[in-house]
């Protein structure tokens, strides 16, 4: 017979084995973890009670981020949490556009996370040169009810080796972008 302690340990290691292998390092804290894969919300999915979003507003939001990145190296940085009692950080970025809300969630509160504005834009729309198929299958533009996706970091982009990036003190991972349509207050 397995003891309770042994069953808990086995369950813990089975859970760790189920974490996506696309993550290069494990987050230092799991309470904010939501995964890194593209997840499109559905009106029928449990907990995803949300209306259709305006995909033109989503594309416009990506264009804002891309425009800012063309002005020079620019980064979105979410700082490490100073104490464990602070809640997970989820910030509106850059502002609500029409009925669409874009949020950034910090999934590892133990580190400074910092990603380029261009990578945020690509996460939202698939990239400036993306085909319609790529936009639908590999970006938040393919999620008519909204969704979430970890920032798709282009690690070969020279901006990550720049002095400006090094000054952020961040690492290019663990920021999740969410696109939602807020519910109207009754």
TALIN-V5224 format. One record per helix or strand of 3 or more residues. SS is the DSSP state (H for helix, E for strand). FROM is the first residue (numbers start at 0). TO is the last residue. If there is no record, write none. Layout:
[[SS/FROM/TO] [SS/FROM/TO]]
//
This chain:
[[H/3/16] [H/54/69] [E/74/77] [E/89/91] [E/99/105] [E/112/115] [H/116/124] [H/131/136] [H/139/141] [E/146/149] [H/157/160] [H/162/167] [E/174/179]]
//
